[in-house]
Amino acid sequence: MDLRSPSSVAAALQEVAEAYLVGLFKDTNFCVIHAKRVTIIPKDIQLARRIRGERD
């Protein structure tokens, strides 16, 4: 991937951000399923991030 033009940099950033969010929501969904719920709440995202080691 050529990162010399601003549009390619923006596309690369978007791709990385989307991959991060998809992974985070997959992990969050596991937390929701474990709690026997169907709705994501903020503490599910916080738990997923803590398990991933992203927050203390």
N, C-alpha and C positions, 0 to 999 in steps of 0.2 A: 504494500500500500504506500503510495507516494504522499507524504505529509508536508509537502512544500507549499501547497495552496491552502488558503483559509477554509475553503469549502471541504477539502479532504480532512483537515483537522477537525472541523465541526462534525463531519460524518463519523470519524473515528471516536470522538467523544460521545456522540449519541449511541454508537454501537456498544461501547463499554458501559455506559449508564444503563442502557436497556438490559444488558446481560446481568449486571449487578442486581437490578430491580426484579427481574424474572427469578433469579436465584433466591433473593430475599423473600419474595412472595411464596415460592415453593416451600422454603423452610418454615415460613409463617403458617402456611396451610397445614403442615405437619403438626404444629403446635395447636392449631384450632381443632384438628381431628382428634388429637390426644385428649383435649379438654371436652370432647363430645359436644362440640358446638359446630355451627355452620357459618357463623359471622366472625370476621376478623375484627379484633379490637386492639387498641394501641399496645396493651401489655403483651399481646402475641408477637408483635413486631419487635418489641423490646426484648422478649425472651429469645427470639430467633437470633437477634444481633448479639445477645450475651453468649449464647451457645457457640456462635461463629467466632467469638473472641473480639468483636468489634466495639464492645462497650464493657465497662467494669461494673 
